[in-house]
Amino acid sequence: MVETILIVLIVLAFAFDYTNGFHDSANAIATVVSTRALSPRMALAMAAFLNIVGAFFTTRVAATVGQGIVPPGAVNEKVILAALLGAISWNLATWYFGLPSSSSHALIGGIAGAGLFSVGYKVVNWGTICFKVLTPAVWSAMLGFGLSFAFMVILNHAFF
């Protein structure tokens, strides 16, 4: 029985990784392909290469997902199963409807939701979710908007 659950979890982990690959790669290359800055083949090759490089560059996101959201002692096979099924479902739904979404955030939500349901409210590290997930998501969008606006104003004054 334990071997069967382990095999199912490994298969689901690969399924999540697969949906992560086509989901996040599509989000990453949509702009350069739609503007014809790169061909689809070149954009996919670039995304694949940079995903591999990123995996070797840092493991901070993996550490946060693996230990920061729910303590490892509160995680069992059912929590992992529910987290993976939730993240895969979210990835497939947002991919199907063409909604941009982060697979990492889907997994974080799956782990938090499964831990919340399995153990209770206090098991989720809300500080980590607030300061390592939500705050950077909001600030990165605001910073990107602000910097792109400033760059547009500079270019507009320089050339017009």
C-alpha positions in Angstrom: 0.0 0.0 0.0 2.8 2.5 0.9 4.6 1.7 -2.4 1.4 2.4 -4.3 0.9 5.8 -2.6 4.5 6.7 -3.2 4.2 5.8 -6.9 1.0 7.8 -7.3 2.7 10.8 -5.6 5.7 10.6 -7.8 3.5 10.4 -10.9 1.5 13.4 -9.7 4.7 15.3 -9.0 5.8 14.7 -12.6 2.4 15.7 -13.8 2.6 18.9 -11.9 6.1 19.6 -13.2 4.8 18.9 -16.7 1.8 21.4 -16.3 4.3 23.8 -14.7 6.5 23.6 -17.8 3.9 24.3 -20.4 2.0 26.7 -18.2 4.8 29.0 -17.1 6.7 28.7 -20.4 3.7 29.8 -22.3 3.3 32.9 -20.0 7.0 33.6 -20.3 7.2 33.5 -24.1 3.8 34.9 -25.1 5.0 38.5 -25.5 8.2 37.7 -27.5 6.3 35.4 -29.9 3.2 37.6 -30.4 5.4 40.6 -31.2 7.6 38.4 -33.5 10.7 39.3 -31.6 11.6 35.6 -31.5 10.3 32.6 -33.3 8.2 30.1 -31.2 11.0 27.5 -31.5 13.7 30.0 -30.3 11.5 31.4 -27.5 10.7 27.8 -26.2 14.4 26.9 -26.4 15.3 30.1 -24.4 12.6 29.4 -21.8 13.7 25.8 -21.4 17.3 26.8 -21.0 16.6 29.5 -18.5 14.3 27.2 -16.5 17.1 24.7 -16.2 19.6 27.5 -15.3 17.2 28.9 -12.7 16.8 25.5 -11.1 20.6 25.3 -10.5 20.9 29.0 -9.5 18.9 29.0 -6.3 16.7 26.7 -4.2 15.0 29.5 -2.1 11.6 29.0 -3.6 11.8 25.3 -3.1 12.8 25.8 0.5 9.9 28.1 1.1 7.4 25.7 -0.5 8.9 22.7 1.2 9.3 24.1 4.7 8.0 27.6 5.0 4.2 27.3 4.2 3.4 24.3 6.4 5.8 22.7 8.8 7.2 19.4 7.4 5.9 17.5 10.5 2.3 18.4 9.5 2.7 17.0 6.0 1.7 13.5 5.2 0.8 11.6 2.0 -2.8 13.0 1.9 -1.6 16.6 2.2 0.9 16.1 -0.6 -1.8 14.3 -2.7 -4.3 17.1 -2.2 -1.8 19.9 -2.8 -0.6 18.3 -6.1 -4.1 17.7 -7.3 -5.2 21.2 -6.4 -2.2 22.8 -8.1 -2.5 20.6 -11.2 -6.3 21.4 -11.5 -5.6 25.1 -11.1 -2.8 25.0 -13.8 -5.1 23.1 -16.2 -8.1 25.4 -15.6 -6.1 28.6 -16.0 -4.3 27.2 -19.1 -7.6 26.2 -20.6 -9.2 29.6 -20.1 -6.0 31.4 -21.1 -5.5 33.1 -17.7 -2.0 34.0 -16.7 -1.2 32.4 -13.4 1.9 31.2 -11.5 2.3 27.4 -11.0 4.5 28.1 -8.0 1.7 30.1 -6.4 -0.7 27.3 -7.3 1.4 24.8 -5.4 1.8 27.2 -2.5 -2.0 27.5 -2.4 -2.4 23.8 -2.7 -0.1 23.1 0.2 -1.7 25.9 2.4 -5.2 24.7 1.6 -4.4 21.0 2.2 -2.6 21.8 5.5 -5.4 24.1 6.6 -8.0 21.4 5.9 -5.9 18.5 7.3 -4.6 20.1 10.5 -6.2 23.5 11.0 -5.7 27.2 10.8 -2.7 27.4 13.1 -0.5 25.0 11.0 -0.2 27.4 8.1 2.7 29.9 8.4 0.7 33.1 7.5 3.8 35.3 8.0 5.6 33.4 5.2 2.6 33.6 2.9 2.3 37.3 3.6 5.9 38.4 3.4 7.4 35.8 1.0 4.4 35.3 -1.4 1.9 38.1 -1.3 4.0 41.1 -0.7 6.6 40.3 -3.4 3.7 39.6 -5.9 2.1 43.0 -5.2 5.4 44.9 -5.1 6.8 43.4 -8.2 3.7 44.4 -10.2 3.8 47.9 -8.8 7.5 48.2 -9.4 7.2 46.9 -12.9 4.4 49.3 -13.7 6.3 52.2 -12.2 9.6 51.5 -13.9 8.0 50.9 -17.3 6.0 54.1 -17.0 9.2 56.0 -16.1 11.1 54.4 -19.0 8.2 55.3 -21.3 8.3 59.0 -20.2 12.1 59.1 -20.6 11.9 57.7 -24.1 9.0 59.9 -25.0 10.9 63.0 -24.0 14.1 61.8 -25.7 12.5 61.1 -29.1 9.4 63.3 -29.3 
